[in-house]
Amino acid sequence: MSTASLTHPAETTSAISAEERAALVEAVRDFADARLAPFANQRDADHEFPVETLREAGSLGLGAIVVREDVGGSGLARVDASAIYEELARGDIAVAAYISIHNMVAWMIDTFGTDEQRRAWLPGLCSMEQLASYCLTEPGAGSDAAALATSAVRDGDDYVLTGTKQFISGAGTSAVYVVMARTGEPGAGGISAFIVPADAPGLSFGPDEHKMGWNAQPTKQVVLDGVRVPAANRLGEEGDGFGIAMRGLNGGRLGIAACSIGGAQFALERTIAYVKDRSTFGAPLATRQHVMFQLADMETELQAARALLVQAAAKLDAKAPDAPAACAMAKRFATDAAFKVADEALQLHGGYGYLHEYGIERVVRDLRVHRILEGTNEMMRMIVGRSLLGAR
Protein backbone atom coordinates (compact mmCIF):
# COMPACT_ATOMS: atom_id res chain seq x y z
CA MET A 1 0.00 0.00 0.00
CA SER A 2 1.43 3.40 -0.99
CA THR A 3 0.80 6.76 0.65
CA ALA A 4 -0.55 8.08 -2.65
CA SER A 5 -3.34 5.50 -2.63
CA LEU A 6 -4.60 6.87 0.66
CA THR A 7 -4.52 10.54 -0.32
CA HIS A 8 -7.71 12.57 -0.91
CA PRO A 9 -10.49 10.09 -0.08
CA ALA A 10 -13.61 10.41 -2.22
CA GLU A 11 -16.37 12.19 -0.33
CA THR A 12 -20.02 12.78 -1.10
CA THR A 13 -19.51 16.41 -0.05
CA SER A 14 -17.51 17.11 -3.20
CA ALA A 15 -19.21 19.45 -5.66
CA ILE A 16 -18.12 17.27 -8.59
CA SER A 17 -18.10 13.59 -9.49
CA ALA A 18 -15.37 11.24 -8.29
CA GLU A 19 -13.93 11.06 -11.81
CA GLU A 20 -13.90 14.85 -12.18
CA ARG A 21 -12.33 15.23 -8.77
CA ALA A 22 -9.58 12.73 -9.56
CA ALA A 23 -8.83 14.59 -12.79
CA LEU A 24 -8.79 17.91 -10.94
CA VAL A 25 -6.38 16.66 -8.27
CA GLU A 26 -4.12 15.20 -10.98
CA ALA A 27 -4.11 18.50 -12.88
CA VAL A 28 -3.20 20.45 -9.74
CA ARG A 29 -0.49 17.90 -8.94
CA ASP A 30 0.94 18.32 -12.44
CA PHE A 31 0.94 22.10 -12.00
CA ALA A 32 2.66 21.82 -8.61
CA ASP A 33 5.25 19.37 -9.97
CA ALA A 34 6.03 21.59 -12.98
CA ARG A 35 5.64 25.15 -11.70
CA LEU A 36 6.17 25.02 -7.93
CA ALA A 37 8.36 22.16 -6.72
CA PRO A 38 11.36 22.70 -9.05
CA PHE A 39 11.70 26.32 -7.93
CA ALA A 40 10.71 26.11 -4.25
CA ASN A 41 14.20 26.03 -2.76
CA GLN A 42 15.45 28.89 -4.92
CA ARG A 43 12.38 31.03 -4.28
CA ASP A 44 12.90 30.46 -0.57
CA ALA A 45 16.56 31.50 -0.85
CA ASP A 46 15.80 34.53 -3.05
CA HIS A 47 12.65 35.58 -1.17
CA GLU A 48 10.83 35.58 -4.52
CA PHE A 49 7.06 36.04 -4.64
CA PRO A 50 6.10 34.31 -7.93
CA VAL A 51 3.34 36.61 -9.12
CA GLU A 52 3.34 35.28 -12.68
CA THR A 53 3.07 31.71 -11.42
CA LEU A 54 0.11 32.78 -9.27
CA ARG A 55 -1.57 34.12 -12.39
CA GLU A 56 -1.00 30.74 -14.02
CA ALA A 57 -2.74 29.19 -11.00
CA GLY A 58 -5.58 31.65 -11.51
CA SER A 59 -5.96 30.55 -15.12
CA LEU A 60 -6.54 27.02 -13.78
CA GLY A 61 -9.36 28.22 -11.54
CA LEU A 62 -7.32 28.20 -8.32
CA GLY A 63 -7.85 31.84 -7.41
CA ALA A 64 -11.45 31.44 -6.24
CA ILE A 65 -12.01 27.76 -5.61
CA VAL A 66 -15.23 28.02 -3.54
CA VAL A 67 -16.47 31.28 -5.10
CA ARG A 68 -19.63 31.16 -7.20
CA GLU A 69 -19.23 30.69 -10.93
CA ASP A 70 -21.16 33.75 -12.10
CA VAL A 71 -18.18 35.99 -11.31
CA GLY A 72 -15.49 33.58 -12.47
CA GLY A 73 -15.16 31.32 -9.45
CA SER A 74 -14.83 27.54 -9.62
CA GLY A 75 -17.85 26.81 -7.44
CA LEU A 76 -16.25 23.83 -5.70
CA ALA A 77 -16.76 22.48 -2.18
CA ARG A 78 -14.42 22.88 0.79
CA VAL A 79 -13.34 19.26 0.57
CA ASP A 80 -12.23 19.91 -3.03
CA ALA A 81 -10.37 23.05 -1.95
CA SER A 82 -8.58 21.09 0.76
CA ALA A 83 -7.36 18.50 -1.75
CA ILE A 84 -6.15 21.32 -4.02
CA TYR A 85 -4.22 23.11 -1.27
CA GLU A 86 -2.60 19.85 -0.21
CA GLU A 87 -1.33 19.21 -3.71
CA LEU A 88 -0.08 22.77 -4.09
CA ALA A 89 1.78 22.53 -0.77
CA ARG A 90 3.56 19.38 -1.89
CA GLY A 91 5.16 21.73 -4.41
CA ASP A 92 5.70 24.85 -2.29
CA ILE A 93 4.14 25.44 1.12
CA ALA A 94 4.60 29.21 1.19
CA VAL A 95 3.03 29.75 -2.24
CA ALA A 96 0.16 27.34 -1.47
CA ALA A 97 -0.53 29.11 1.82
CA TYR A 98 -0.73 32.47 0.07
CA ILE A 99 -3.18 31.02 -2.45
CA SER A 100 -5.28 29.81 0.51
CA ILE A 101 -5.30 33.32 2.04
CA HIS A 102 -6.19 34.92 -1.31
CA ASN A 103 -9.07 32.46 -1.64
CA MET A 104 -10.27 33.31 1.87
CA VAL A 105 -10.56 36.98 0.94
CA ALA A 106 -12.33 36.17 -2.34
CA TRP A 107 -14.83 33.97 -0.46
CA MET A 108 -15.54 36.77 2.03
CA ILE A 109 -16.39 39.21 -0.77
CA ASP A 110 -18.45 36.57 -2.58
CA THR A 111 -20.39 35.64 0.56
CA PHE A 112 -20.91 39.00 2.23
CA GLY A 113 -20.60 41.43 -0.65
CA THR A 114 -23.44 43.03 -2.57
CA ASP A 115 -23.95 42.07 -6.18
CA GLU A 116 -22.21 45.29 -7.18
CA GLN A 117 -19.22 44.50 -4.95
CA ARG A 118 -19.00 40.94 -6.22
CA ARG A 119 -18.99 42.05 -9.85
CA ALA A 120 -16.55 44.90 -9.23
CA TRP A 121 -13.92 43.03 -7.24
CA LEU A 122 -14.15 39.29 -7.85
CA PRO A 123 -13.34 38.81 -11.56
CA GLY A 124 -9.80 40.12 -11.06
CA LEU A 125 -9.35 38.08 -7.89
CA CYS A 126 -10.69 34.92 -9.51
CA SER A 127 -8.11 35.15 -12.31
CA MET A 128 -5.42 36.23 -9.84
CA GLU A 129 -4.64 39.16 -12.11
CA GLN A 130 -5.31 40.98 -8.87
CA LEU A 131 -4.10 39.58 -5.54
CA ALA A 132 -5.75 39.96 -2.14
CA SER A 133 -4.70 40.35 1.49
CA TYR A 134 -6.58 39.79 4.77
CA CYS A 135 -6.02 42.53 7.36
CA LEU A 136 -7.14 41.69 10.89
CA THR A 137 -4.04 41.36 13.11
CA GLU A 138 -2.49 44.50 14.62
CA PRO A 139 0.70 45.18 16.59
CA GLY A 140 -1.34 45.13 19.80
CA ALA A 141 -4.14 42.76 18.79
CA GLY A 142 -3.26 39.23 17.72
CA SER A 143 -5.18 36.42 19.38
CA ASP A 144 -7.37 39.07 21.05
CA ALA A 145 -8.56 40.30 17.66
CA ALA A 146 -11.66 41.99 19.09
CA ALA A 147 -9.33 44.50 20.76
CA LEU A 148 -8.20 45.94 17.42
CA ALA A 149 -7.66 49.72 17.37
CA THR A 150 -7.76 50.62 13.67
CA SER A 151 -10.61 53.10 13.30
CA ALA A 152 -13.08 53.79 10.51
CA VAL A 153 -14.87 57.12 10.96
CA ARG A 154 -17.91 57.93 8.84
CA ASP A 155 -17.55 61.17 6.88
CA GLY A 156 -20.49 61.74 4.56
CA ASP A 157 -20.52 59.02 1.92
CA ASP A 158 -17.05 57.81 2.93
CA TYR A 159 -15.19 56.20 5.80
CA VAL A 160 -11.74 57.38 6.87
CA LEU A 161 -9.53 54.52 8.08
CA THR A 162 -6.56 55.04 10.40
CA GLY A 163 -4.36 52.38 11.98
CA THR A 164 -1.76 49.69 11.38
CA LYS A 165 -2.16 46.03 10.48
CA GLN A 166 0.60 43.54 11.27
CA PHE A 167 1.94 40.36 9.59
CA ILE A 168 -0.03 40.84 6.36
CA SER A 169 0.71 38.27 3.65
CA GLY A 170 1.01 39.77 0.18
CA ALA A 171 1.18 43.35 1.51
CA GLY A 172 2.69 45.74 -0.99
CA THR A 173 1.90 43.43 -3.92
CA SER A 174 -1.81 42.79 -3.43
CA ALA A 175 -4.34 44.98 -5.24
CA VAL A 176 -7.16 44.42 -2.73
CA TYR A 177 -7.13 44.54 1.08
CA VAL A 178 -10.06 43.47 3.25
CA VAL A 179 -9.54 45.52 6.41
CA MET A 180 -11.31 45.08 9.74
CA ALA A 181 -11.68 48.42 11.54
CA ARG A 182 -13.59 49.85 14.47
CA THR A 183 -16.73 51.82 13.65
CA GLY A 184 -18.39 51.57 17.04
CA GLU A 185 -18.04 50.57 20.68
CA PRO A 186 -15.19 48.47 22.12
CA GLY A 187 -15.33 44.74 21.50
CA ALA A 188 -16.40 42.54 18.63
CA GLY A 189 -19.70 44.35 18.03
CA GLY A 190 -17.97 47.59 17.05
CA ILE A 191 -15.95 46.17 14.13
CA SER A 192 -16.77 46.52 10.45
CA ALA A 193 -15.09 45.20 7.30
CA PHE A 194 -13.94 47.27 4.32
CA ILE A 195 -12.56 46.63 0.85
CA VAL A 196 -9.54 48.90 0.36
CA PRO A 197 -7.83 49.18 -3.04
CA ALA A 198 -4.04 49.35 -3.17
CA ASP A 199 -4.07 52.78 -4.81
CA ALA A 200 -6.07 54.44 -2.04
CA PRO A 201 -4.30 57.65 -0.89
CA GLY A 202 -2.82 57.24 2.58
CA LEU A 203 -2.24 53.48 2.23
CA SER A 204 1.40 52.45 2.68
CA PHE A 205 3.45 49.45 3.73
CA GLY A 206 6.26 48.68 6.13
CA PRO A 207 9.49 46.93 5.13
CA ASP A 208 9.60 43.21 4.47
CA GLU A 209 9.65 41.22 7.68
CA HIS A 210 12.67 38.92 8.03
CA LYS A 211 11.05 35.58 8.81
CA MET A 212 12.07 32.04 9.73
CA GLY A 213 10.06 30.66 6.80
CA TRP A 214 7.39 31.57 4.25
CA ASN A 215 10.09 33.42 2.32
CA ALA A 216 8.31 32.96 -1.03
CA GLN A 217 5.62 35.44 0.00
CA PRO A 218 6.04 38.98 1.39
CA THR A 219 4.90 39.86 4.90
CA LYS A 220 4.64 43.53 5.86
CA GLN A 221 2.73 46.03 7.95
CA VAL A 222 -0.21 47.73 6.25
CA VAL A 223 -0.40 51.37 7.35
CA LEU A 224 -3.64 53.31 6.94
CA ASP A 225 -3.13 57.03 7.41
CA GLY A 226 -6.50 58.68 6.86
CA VAL A 227 -7.40 56.29 4.03
CA ARG A 228 -10.72 57.38 2.54
CA VAL A 229 -12.96 54.70 1.05
CA PRO A 230 -16.57 55.02 -0.08
CA ALA A 231 -19.28 53.57 2.13
CA ALA A 232 -20.06 51.31 -0.82
CA ASN A 233 -16.81 49.47 0.01
CA ARG A 234 -18.10 48.30 3.39
CA LEU A 235 -18.79 44.55 3.53
CA GLY A 236 -22.09 43.92 5.27
CA GLU A 237 -23.51 46.32 7.84
CA GLU A 238 -21.69 48.29 10.48
CA GLY A 239 -20.75 45.93 13.29
CA ASP A 240 -20.70 42.83 11.06
CA GLY A 241 -16.94 42.88 10.53
CA PHE A 242 -15.82 40.63 13.35
CA GLY A 243 -18.29 37.91 12.38
CA ILE A 244 -17.23 38.20 8.75
CA ALA A 245 -13.57 37.92 9.78
CA MET A 246 -14.20 34.87 11.95
CA ARG A 247 -16.25 33.09 9.31
CA GLY A 248 -13.47 33.75 6.83
CA LEU A 249 -10.99 32.22 9.24
CA ASN A 250 -13.01 29.00 9.49
CA GLY A 251 -12.16 28.33 5.85
CA GLY A 252 -8.67 29.77 6.28
CA ARG A 253 -7.96 27.25 9.03
CA LEU A 254 -8.92 24.40 6.70
CA GLY A 255 -6.61 25.84 4.05
CA ILE A 256 -3.65 26.04 6.42
CA ALA A 257 -4.37 22.53 7.71
CA ALA A 258 -4.36 21.22 4.13
CA CYS A 259 -1.14 23.06 3.32
CA SER A 260 0.43 21.53 6.42
CA ILE A 261 -0.56 18.02 5.38
CA GLY A 262 0.75 18.61 1.86
CA GLY A 263 4.10 19.90 3.05
CA ALA A 264 4.51 17.02 5.48
CA GLN A 265 3.45 14.54 2.75
CA PHE A 266 6.29 15.87 0.57
CA ALA A 267 8.73 15.38 3.45
CA LEU A 268 7.46 11.86 4.12
CA GLU A 269 7.73 10.84 0.47
CA ARG A 270 11.29 12.18 0.30
CA THR A 271 12.14 10.32 3.49
CA ILE A 272 10.79 6.99 2.23
CA ALA A 273 12.98 7.30 -0.87
CA TYR A 274 15.98 8.31 1.24
CA VAL A 275 15.81 5.42 3.73
CA LYS A 276 15.52 2.93 0.87
CA ASP A 277 18.66 4.33 -0.72
CA ARG A 278 20.77 5.14 2.35
CA SER A 279 22.74 2.30 3.95
CA THR A 280 24.32 2.20 7.40
CA PHE A 281 26.27 -0.64 8.98
CA GLY A 282 25.89 -2.69 5.84
CA ALA A 283 22.11 -2.49 5.35
CA PRO A 284 19.55 0.05 4.05
CA LEU A 285 17.97 2.24 6.69
CA ALA A 286 14.59 0.95 5.49
CA THR A 287 15.39 -2.48 6.94
CA ARG A 288 15.68 -1.14 10.49
CA GLN A 289 12.60 -1.87 12.52
CA HIS A 290 12.71 1.44 14.40
CA VAL A 291 12.75 3.28 11.05
CA MET A 292 9.75 1.28 9.83
CA PHE A 293 7.88 2.09 13.03
CA GLN A 294 8.71 5.78 12.73
CA LEU A 295 7.52 5.92 9.12
CA ALA A 296 4.34 4.06 10.08
CA ASP A 297 3.60 6.60 12.80
CA MET A 298 4.27 9.50 10.43
CA GLU A 299 1.87 8.06 7.86
CA THR A 300 -0.77 7.38 10.52
CA GLU A 301 -0.58 10.94 11.82
CA LEU A 302 -1.07 12.38 8.34
CA GLN A 303 -3.98 10.06 7.57
CA ALA A 304 -5.66 11.02 10.86
CA ALA A 305 -5.12 14.71 10.11
CA ARG A 306 -6.56 14.31 6.63
CA ALA A 307 -9.64 12.54 8.00
CA LEU A 308 -10.28 15.34 10.50
CA LEU A 309 -9.83 17.88 7.72
CA VAL A 310 -12.33 16.17 5.42
CA GLN A 311 -14.86 15.96 8.25
CA ALA A 312 -14.44 19.65 9.11
CA ALA A 313 -14.73 20.67 5.45
CA ALA A 314 -18.00 18.76 5.14
CA LYS A 315 -19.36 20.41 8.29
CA LEU A 316 -18.41 23.89 7.06
CA ASP A 317 -20.11 23.35 3.72
CA ALA A 318 -23.18 21.99 5.51
CA LYS A 319 -23.22 25.01 7.87
CA ALA A 320 -23.26 22.61 10.82
CA PRO A 321 -23.51 24.33 14.23
CA ASP A 322 -20.25 22.76 15.33
CA ALA A 323 -18.36 23.69 12.14
CA PRO A 324 -16.18 26.37 13.81
CA ALA A 325 -15.06 23.89 16.47
CA ALA A 326 -14.47 21.21 13.82
CA CYS A 327 -12.33 23.64 11.79
CA ALA A 328 -10.36 24.58 14.91
CA MET A 329 -9.85 20.91 15.79
CA ALA A 330 -8.64 20.06 12.29
CA LYS A 331 -6.31 23.05 12.18
CA ARG A 332 -4.80 22.29 15.60
CA PHE A 333 -4.28 18.59 14.93
CA ALA A 334 -3.07 18.89 11.34
CA THR A 335 -0.56 21.68 11.95
CA ASP A 336 0.90 19.99 15.04
CA ALA A 337 1.05 16.58 13.36
CA ALA A 338 2.53 17.91 10.13
CA PHE A 339 5.27 19.83 11.91
CA LYS A 340 6.14 16.72 13.92
CA VAL A 341 6.26 14.61 10.74
CA ALA A 342 8.50 17.16 9.00
CA ASP A 343 10.86 17.33 11.99
CA GLU A 344 11.08 13.54 12.09
CA ALA A 345 11.75 13.50 8.35
CA LEU A 346 14.67 15.84 8.91
CA GLN A 347 15.98 13.61 11.70
CA LEU A 348 15.80 10.52 9.48
CA HIS A 349 17.79 12.36 6.81
CA GLY A 350 20.53 13.03 9.33
CA GLY A 351 22.89 15.83 8.35
CA TYR A 352 21.49 15.90 4.82
CA GLY A 353 18.11 16.95 6.16
CA TYR A 354 19.75 20.10 7.50
CA LEU A 355 20.99 21.09 4.03
CA HIS A 356 18.94 23.52 1.97
CA GLU A 357 19.25 21.54 -1.26
CA TYR A 358 17.26 18.59 0.11
CA GLY A 359 14.22 20.78 0.82
CA ILE A 360 13.39 19.18 4.17
CA GLU A 361 14.67 22.01 6.37
CA ARG A 362 12.61 24.46 4.27
CA VAL A 363 9.49 22.40 4.99
CA VAL A 364 10.24 22.47 8.72
CA ARG A 365 10.70 26.25 8.66
CA ASP A 366 7.60 26.87 6.55
CA LEU A 367 5.35 24.62 8.62
CA ARG A 368 6.35 26.11 11.97
CA VAL A 369 4.25 29.26 11.50
CA HIS A 370 1.13 27.23 10.71
CA ARG A 371 0.78 26.54 14.42
CA ILE A 372 0.54 30.32 15.00
CA LEU A 373 -1.36 31.95 12.14
CA GLU A 374 -5.09 31.78 11.37
CA GLY A 375 -5.42 31.57 15.16
CA THR A 376 -2.76 30.04 17.40
CA ASN A 377 -3.18 26.39 18.33
CA GLU A 378 -3.77 27.51 21.90
CA MET A 379 -6.76 29.52 20.65
CA MET A 380 -7.92 26.48 18.68
CA ARG A 381 -8.02 24.52 21.93
CA MET A 382 -9.98 27.36 23.50
CA ILE A 383 -12.56 27.25 20.69
CA VAL A 384 -12.97 23.47 20.97
CA GLY A 385 -13.11 23.55 24.77
CA ARG A 386 -15.72 26.30 24.85
CA SER A 387 -17.80 24.40 22.31
CA LEU A 388 -17.73 21.30 24.47
CA LEU A 389 -18.61 23.10 27.68
CA GLY A 390 -21.27 25.23 26.04
CA ALA A 391 -22.94 22.17 24.56
CA ARG A 392 -23.15 20.61 28.00
Secondary structure, 3 states (H helix, E strand, C coil): CCCHHHCCCCCCCCCCCHHHHHHHHHHHHHHHHHHHHHHHHHHHHHCCCCHHHHHHHHHCCCCCCCCCHHHCCCCCCHHHHHHHHHHHHHHCHHHHHHHHHHHHHHHHHHHHCCHHHHHHHHHHHHHCCCCEEEECCECCECCCHHHCCCEEEEECCEEEEEEEEEEEECCCCCCEEEEEEECCCCCHHHEEEEEEECCCCCEEECCCCCCCCCCCCCEEEEEEEEEEEEHHHEECCCCCHHHHHHHHHHHHHHHHHHHHHHHHHHHHHHHHHHHHHCEECCEEHHHCHHHHHHHHHHHHHHHHHHHHHHHHHHHHHCCCCCHHHHHHHHHHHHHHHHHHHHHHHHHHHHHHHHCHHHCHHHHHHHHHHHHCCCCCHHHHHHHHHHHHHHHC
